[in-house]
């Protein structure tokens, strides 16, 4: 399946990786339990594993993907 309607298919490997990993993480969350706590499962599946993929597979800074502490300082009144 190198062609679809005559056009050659070209995919960015990072987009394909994000699509596959996110789909697998959603399926694991829906059908399996990793630990006894659902909170711990979701922290692992939706925070730790995506951070590891960004750091170890993509070799990027997690801040570029939105992983920040945000505006944690109290607003001046």
VEXMI-32441 format. One record per residue (C-alpha): residue number from 1; residue in one letter; x, y, z. Coordinates in steps of 0.05 Angstrom, whole numbers. Each point is the difference from the previous one (the first is absolute). Layout:
// residues N
DRENBA    n  res       X       Y       Z
DRENBA  NUM    a       X       Y       Z
...
This chain:
// residues 77
DRENBA    n  res       X       Y       Z
DRENBA    1    x       0       0       0
DRENBA    2    x      52      50     -22
DRENBA    3    x     -51      39     -41
DRENBA    4    x     -70      24      14
DRENBA    5    x     -39      23     -61
DRENBA    6    x      63       8     -40
DRENBA    7    x      35      46      50
DRENBA    8    x      62     -27      36
DRENBA    9    x     -10      -5      75
DRENBA   10    x      50      35      45
DRENBA   11    x      -8       3      75
DRENBA   12    x      39      36      53
DRENBA   13    x      28     -53      48
DRENBA   14    x     -14      43      61
DRENBA   15    x     -74       7     -18
DRENBA   16    x      -6     -74     -12
DRENBA   17    x      34     -15      67
DRENBA   18    x     -45      48      39
DRENBA   19    x     -62     -30     -33
DRENBA   20    x      19     -71      16
DRENBA   21    x      24      13      71
DRENBA   22    x     -60      42      19
DRENBA   23    x     -48     -52     -28
DRENBA   24    x      34     -56      38
DRENBA   25    x       0      40      65
DRENBA   26    x     -74      14      -7
DRENBA   27    x     -14     -74     -12
DRENBA   28    x      42     -21      59
DRENBA   29    x     -37      49      44
DRENBA   30    x     -68     -24     -24
DRENBA   31    x      12     -75       4
DRENBA   32    x      56     -14      50
DRENBA   33    x      23      18      70
DRENBA   34    x      74       7      12
DRENBA   35    x      -2      16      74
DRENBA   36    x     -54      -4      53
DRENBA   37    x     -14      75      -5
DRENBA   38    x     -33      31     -61
DRENBA   39    x      32      67      18
DRENBA   40    x      69     -30      -2
DRENBA   41    x     -16     -36     -65
DRENBA   42    x     -22      64     -34
DRENBA   43    x      60      39      27
DRENBA   44    x      45     -53     -29
DRENBA   45    x     -37      -5     -66
DRENBA   46    x     -13      74     -13
DRENBA   47    x      60      33      32
DRENBA   48    x      60     -46      10
DRENBA   49    x      -3     -40     -65
DRENBA   50    x     -12      61     -46
DRENBA   51    x      58      36      35
DRENBA   52    x      45     -60     -11
DRENBA   53    x     -19      -3     -73
DRENBA   54    x      15      74      -9
DRENBA   55    x      67      -6      36
DRENBA   56    x      25     -68     -24
DRENBA   57    x     -30      -8     -69
DRENBA   58    x      -8      71     -27
DRENBA   59    x      59      31      39
DRENBA   60    x     -40      65       9
DRENBA   61    x     -13      47      57
DRENBA   62    x     -67     -16      34
DRENBA   63    x     -15      75       5
DRENBA   64    x      -9       0     -76
DRENBA   65    x     -58     -49      10
DRENBA   66    x     -34      40      55
DRENBA   67    x      29     -34      62
DRENBA   68    x       9      60      47
DRENBA   69    x     -20      20      70
DRENBA   70    x     -40      58     -27
DRENBA   71    x     -12      66      36
DRENBA   72    x      12     -26      71
DRENBA   73    x      13      68      31
DRENBA   74    x     -59      34      33
DRENBA   75    x     -29      59     -38
DRENBA   76    x      18      69      26
DRENBA   77    x     -61      37      26
